[in-house]
């Protein structure tokens, strides 16, 4: 049996990542409006939902990104005889992934670092991923291919992000998130449960009597963490609804 082709992916600048993410997303969510024109690609890059960070790209910036992506072999031009030119992605071959892996990569390209729970919910709008157990082997396959990295955050849920950042970008993201890249971690190790704090160096050596009961403010901290996660989940669902509305509007406009 013939061995699968080796992936051809490389790191990408931010605008090229956004453009590629949009092409993948729209191919899956609005196939009737795909391949995409230059104008529709720009609209997709600048839409307010399902995007982080927000961008305000002009037509020239998007065209330059598409031109660069074509040179990299990840986008192709479909010349319209007498009609407008359109663009399609070649990301399946470029990344050497399947449809679920591509959906996950698209979400990460469009929004950056996310928790496993957020990622499953968001990627499911493109390909069905029924639960966390279904997501883990997808994440593990992408990690093995070096397409993903895990960011551990002490006391908070770990994050997953793509590995297509340019040099120094990942370091900045880790600083912003207060975390560190976790080398060699598996998907089971980076679930939505907060990372445990490291034990103090004196643990197990003290002969002091048991401490007094925790104050109510300390007991409330896990509950507050749960509320924050719930709010993030609700915001994710609102974003998904907004994205679907924008996709429908784009289809109506043609």
BELJO-V759488 format. One record per residue. N is the residue number from 1. RES is the residue in one letter. PHI is phi in whole degrees, -180 to 180 (none if undefined). PSI is psi in whole degrees, -180 to 180 (999 if undefined). Layout:
# BELJO-V759488
n=N res=RES phi=PHI psi=PSI
n=N res=RES phi=PHI psi=PSI
This chain:
# BELJO-V759488
n=1 res=X phi=none psi=139
n=2 res=X phi=-72 psi=134
n=3 res=X phi=-70 psi=146
n=4 res=X phi=-64 psi=150
n=5 res=X phi=-64 psi=144
n=6 res=X phi=-69 psi=143
n=7 res=X phi=-64 psi=153
n=8 res=X phi=-116 psi=11
n=9 res=X phi=-69 psi=154
n=10 res=X phi=-138 psi=173
n=11 res=X phi=-67 psi=155
n=12 res=X phi=-134 psi=147
n=13 res=X phi=-65 psi=163
n=14 res=X phi=-59 psi=-44
n=15 res=X phi=-67 psi=-39
n=16 res=X phi=-67 psi=-36
n=17 res=X phi=-64 psi=-42
n=18 res=X phi=-63 psi=-46
n=19 res=X phi=-62 psi=-44
n=20 res=X phi=-63 psi=-44
n=21 res=X phi=-59 psi=-40
n=22 res=X phi=-65 psi=-45
n=23 res=X phi=-60 psi=-42
n=24 res=X phi=-66 psi=-47
n=25 res=X phi=-59 psi=-51
n=26 res=X phi=-69 psi=-31
n=27 res=X phi=-61 psi=-32
n=28 res=X phi=-90 psi=-38
n=29 res=X phi=-94 psi=-30
n=30 res=X phi=-134 psi=66
n=31 res=X phi=-61 psi=-25
n=32 res=X phi=-69 psi=-21
n=33 res=X phi=-105 psi=21
n=34 res=X phi=-128 psi=143
n=35 res=X phi=-59 psi=167
n=36 res=X phi=-107 psi=144
n=37 res=X phi=-78 psi=168
n=38 res=X phi=-60 psi=-42
n=39 res=X phi=-67 psi=-42
n=40 res=X phi=-69 psi=-33
n=41 res=X phi=-65 psi=-41
n=42 res=X phi=-64 psi=-43
n=43 res=X phi=-60 psi=-43
n=44 res=X phi=-64 psi=-37
n=45 res=X phi=-66 psi=-35
n=46 res=X phi=-97 psi=0
n=47 res=X phi=-63 psi=153
n=48 res=X phi=-85 psi=-28
n=49 res=X phi=-95 psi=154
n=50 res=X phi=60 psi=29
n=51 res=X phi=-137 psi=135
n=52 res=X phi=-155 psi=121
n=53 res=X phi=-79 psi=166
n=54 res=X phi=-68 psi=142
n=55 res=X phi=-128 psi=154
n=56 res=X phi=-129 psi=76
n=57 res=X phi=-87 psi=144
n=58 res=X phi=-94 psi=174
n=59 res=X phi=-62 psi=-38
n=60 res=X phi=-65 psi=-41
n=61 res=X phi=-63 psi=-43
n=62 res=X phi=-68 psi=-41
n=63 res=X phi=-63 psi=-44
n=64 res=X phi=-61 psi=-40
n=65 res=X phi=-65 psi=-43
n=66 res=X phi=-63 psi=-40
n=67 res=X phi=-63 psi=-44
n=68 res=X phi=-65 psi=-42
n=69 res=X phi=-65 psi=-33
n=70 res=X phi=-65 psi=-42
n=71 res=X phi=-64 psi=-31
n=72 res=X phi=-79 psi=-12
n=73 res=X phi=85 psi=20
n=74 res=X phi=-108 psi=-9
n=75 res=X phi=-136 psi=144
n=76 res=X phi=-124 psi=152
n=77 res=X phi=-99 psi=132
n=78 res=X phi=-109 psi=105
n=79 res=X phi=-76 psi=127
n=80 res=X phi=-94 psi=116
n=81 res=X phi=-70 psi=108
n=82 res=X phi=80 psi=-2
n=83 res=X phi=-125 psi=178
n=84 res=X phi=-72 psi=145
n=85 res=X phi=-70 psi=151
n=86 res=X phi=-132 psi=163
n=87 res=X phi=-128 psi=143
n=88 res=X phi=-134 psi=154
n=89 res=X phi=-90 psi=157
n=90 res=X phi=-122 psi=36
n=91 res=X phi=-69 psi=-28
n=92 res=X phi=-58 psi=-47
n=93 res=X phi=-75 psi=-40
n=94 res=X phi=-65 psi=-39
n=95 res=X phi=-95 psi=-16
n=96 res=X phi=57 psi=57
n=97 res=X phi=-129 psi=167
n=98 res=X phi=-95 psi=-174
n=99 res=X phi=-67 psi=-36
n=100 res=X phi=-73 psi=-40
n=101 res=X phi=-62 psi=-37
n=102 res=X phi=-70 psi=-36
n=103 res=X phi=-62 psi=-43
n=104 res=X phi=-64 psi=-45
n=105 res=X phi=-63 psi=-39
n=106 res=X phi=-62 psi=-44
n=107 res=X phi=-63 psi=-40
n=108 res=X phi=-69 psi=-37
n=109 res=X phi=-66 psi=-34
n=110 res=X phi=-83 psi=-28
n=111 res=X phi=-128 psi=-11
n=112 res=X phi=77 psi=-155
n=113 res=X phi=-60 psi=137
n=114 res=X phi=-147 psi=161
n=115 res=X phi=-76 psi=165
n=116 res=X phi=-62 psi=-39
n=117 res=X phi=-64 psi=-45
n=118 res=X phi=-62 psi=-44
n=119 res=X phi=-64 psi=-42
n=120 res=X phi=-63 psi=-47
n=121 res=X phi=-60 psi=-45
n=122 res=X phi=-74 psi=-42
n=123 res=X phi=-68 psi=-24
n=124 res=X phi=-68 psi=-15
n=125 res=X phi=-73 psi=-16
n=126 res=X phi=-104 psi=-40
n=127 res=X phi=-142 psi=136
n=128 res=X phi=-64 psi=123
n=129 res=X phi=-131 psi=101
n=130 res=X phi=-67 psi=-34
n=131 res=X phi=-162 psi=-177
n=132 res=X phi=-64 psi=-35
n=133 res=X phi=-63 psi=-34
n=134 res=X phi=-75 psi=-29
n=135 res=X phi=-74 psi=-36
n=136 res=X phi=-56 psi=-48
n=137 res=X phi=-65 psi=-29
n=138 res=X phi=-65 psi=-47
n=139 res=X phi=-63 psi=-42
n=140 res=X phi=-65 psi=-39
n=141 res=X phi=-64 psi=-40
n=142 res=X phi=-69 psi=-37
n=143 res=X phi=-65 psi=-43
n=144 res=X phi=-61 psi=-33
n=145 res=X phi=-82 psi=3
n=146 res=X phi=68 psi=21
n=147 res=X phi=-88 psi=-15
n=148 res=X phi=-125 psi=154
n=149 res=X phi=-133 psi=153
n=150 res=X phi=-107 psi=140
n=151 res=X phi=-117 psi=116
n=152 res=X phi=-88 psi=134
n=153 res=X phi=-126 psi=110
n=154 res=X phi=-54 psi=127
n=155 res=X phi=78 psi=1
n=156 res=X phi=-136 psi=163
n=157 res=X phi=-62 psi=140
n=158 res=X phi=-70 psi=163
n=159 res=X phi=-119 psi=154
n=160 res=X phi=-117 psi=139
n=161 res=X phi=-148 psi=167
n=162 res=X phi=-80 psi=169
n=163 res=X phi=-113 psi=28
n=164 res=X phi=-99 psi=9
n=165 res=X phi=-66 psi=150
n=166 res=X phi=-76 psi=163
n=167 res=X phi=-52 psi=142
n=168 res=X phi=81 psi=-22
n=169 res=X phi=-66 psi=-43
n=170 res=X phi=-64 psi=-37
n=171 res=X phi=-61 psi=-42
n=172 res=X phi=-65 psi=-41
n=173 res=X phi=-63 psi=-43
n=174 res=X phi=-61 psi=-42
n=175 res=X phi=-62 psi=-45
n=176 res=X phi=-63 psi=-35
n=177 res=X phi=-90 psi=-6
n=178 res=X phi=66 psi=36
n=179 res=X phi=-134 psi=-176
n=180 res=X phi=-137 psi=150
n=181 res=X phi=-66 psi=132
n=182 res=X phi=-103 psi=100
n=183 res=X phi=-72 psi=136
n=184 res=X phi=74 psi=8
n=185 res=X phi=-73 psi=150
n=186 res=X phi=-101 psi=165
n=187 res=X phi=-58 psi=-36
n=188 res=X phi=-65 psi=-20
n=189 res=X phi=-91 psi=-4
n=190 res=X phi=-127 psi=36
n=191 res=X phi=-68 psi=-175
n=192 res=X phi=-78 psi=-5
n=193 res=X phi=-70 psi=136
n=194 res=X phi=-59 psi=144
n=195 res=X phi=-67 psi=141
n=196 res=X phi=-73 psi=143
n=197 res=X phi=-73 psi=146
n=198 res=X phi=-67 psi=140
n=199 res=X phi=-67 psi=151
n=200 res=X phi=-71 psi=157
n=201 res=X phi=-65 psi=-21
n=202 res=X phi=-95 psi=6
n=203 res=X phi=-60 psi=135
n=204 res=X phi=85 psi=-3
n=205 res=X phi=-112 psi=-3
n=206 res=X phi=-91 psi=140
n=207 res=X phi=-105 psi=14
n=208 res=X phi=-68 psi=152
n=209 res=X phi=-67 psi=164
n=210 res=X phi=-55 psi=143
n=211 res=X phi=-74 psi=164
n=212 res=X phi=-67 psi=157
n=213 res=X phi=-57 psi=148
n=214 res=X phi=-63 psi=148
n=215 res=X phi=-74 psi=154
n=216 res=X phi=-56 psi=-32
n=217 res=X phi=-63 psi=-37
n=218 res=X phi=-71 psi=-38
n=219 res=X phi=-65 psi=-25
n=220 res=X phi=-80 psi=-13
n=221 res=X phi=-60 psi=-47
n=222 res=X phi=-59 psi=-37
n=223 res=X phi=-64 psi=-41
n=224 res=X phi=-63 psi=-41
n=225 res=X phi=-59 psi=-42
n=226 res=X phi=-64 psi=-39
n=227 res=X phi=-65 psi=-39
n=228 res=X phi=-63 psi=-43
n=229 res=X phi=-65 psi=-38
n=230 res=X phi=-64 psi=-43
n=231 res=X phi=-62 psi=-41
n=232 res=X phi=-64 psi=-40
n=233 res=X phi=-66 psi=-42
n=234 res=X phi=-64 psi=-41
n=235 res=X phi=-63 psi=-38
n=236 res=X phi=-61 psi=-44
n=237 res=X phi=-66 psi=-39
n=238 res=X phi=-63 psi=-43
n=239 res=X phi=-60 psi=-40
n=240 res=X phi=-64 psi=-42
n=241 res=X phi=-64 psi=-41
n=242 res=X phi=-62 psi=-41
n=243 res=X phi=-63 psi=-40
n=244 res=X phi=-66 psi=-39
n=245 res=X phi=-63 psi=-44
n=246 res=X phi=-64 psi=-38
n=247 res=X phi=-63 psi=-42
n=248 res=X phi=-65 psi=-41
n=249 res=X phi=-62 psi=-39
n=250 res=X phi=-67 psi=-38
n=251 res=X phi=-65 psi=-40
n=252 res=X phi=-65 psi=-41
n=253 res=X phi=-69 psi=-23
n=254 res=X phi=79 psi=999
